[in-house]
Amino acid sequence: MREIVFDTETTGVDPDEGHRICEIGAVELLGQMPTGRTFHALINPCRDMPAEAARIHGHTNESLADKPVFAAIVKDFLEFIGTDTKLVAHNAMFDLGFVNRELTLCGHDPLPVERIVDTLAIAREKFPGKGHTLDALCNRFSIDLTRREKHGALLDSELLAGVYVELMGGRQRGMALGGP
């Protein structure tokens, strides 16, 4: 089964207040194993980057000024995610809200919520009362965070892919040990 793990970086927390995507990353899984196929785009959000957001992901007005706008990458993004593939994200409604706002602004239909798998909801169910951030889950599952200095959509998608596999039972769950 094909699944896409994705993440966004944004100019703020609410697309209804005019905040936009400035980076999007995605990782393809087949049978819950990374295939090596990824999608990544830095995006000119066509608005100022608040200092608070820049501190989180490191993107600035200057670093994004020459990047394409979302409308210029939307076709490639939609081709990568396909039309019915499950989409996996951490705090998925946040990312979906931004992606759907951008899609709507480009004249595309929004992605249906039925395609979404939210790893935050899964983690809360499996580990009530424990830390549920991506960092906390990486630590819980011994996933190496040393490459992560700031949030980045592609790197966070890669990390989340490892977390998702563990949340779903780990890499060993399908192995049949022993004889018939």
Number of C-alpha atoms within 10 A of each C-alpha: 9 17 23 28 29 29 30 26 27 26 25 18 16 13 19 10 8 13 20 27 23 28 23 23 23 28 28 25 19 11 11 19 15 19 12 9 11 18 18 20 21 23 25 24 22 16 13 13 21 15 14 11 16 18 12 15 18 15 25 18 17 11 12 18 14 11 15 16 18 25 15 12 14 17 11 14 17 13 9 17 20 14 10 12 15 18 24 23 26 25 17 19 15 15 21 21 18 22 22 18 22 20 18 13 13 13 10 15 12 15 19 10 13 9 14 18 21 16 25 18 14 16 21 13 10 11 13 10 8 12 14 20 14 19 18 13 24 19 14 14 14 11 16 12 14 6 7 12 10 14 17 21 24 23 20 26 28 22 21 25 26 23 24 26 18 19 17 13 10 14 13 10 10 8 7 8 7 5 4 4
